[in-house]
Amino acid sequence: MPRRIDILDCVGCGTCDRVCIVGCITKDENKKRIINEDACVDCGACQLACPKKCIYEK
């Protein structure tokens, strides 16, 4: 199952984006991160790296 980001808790730090091995995380107009679920390989690196712990399994 791909990961999801709780947009309300995301502070836009970009840590998840930097550790994503497939580059499926982008930022929106508010610098919050969004995961392209079709491209996510479910490695969990973003979830482990997130300092706010706002990434979870779908």
Secondary structure, DSSP 8 states (H G I E B T S, - for coil): --EEE-TTT-----HHHHH-SS--EEE-TTS-EEE-TTT-----HHHHH-TT--EEE-
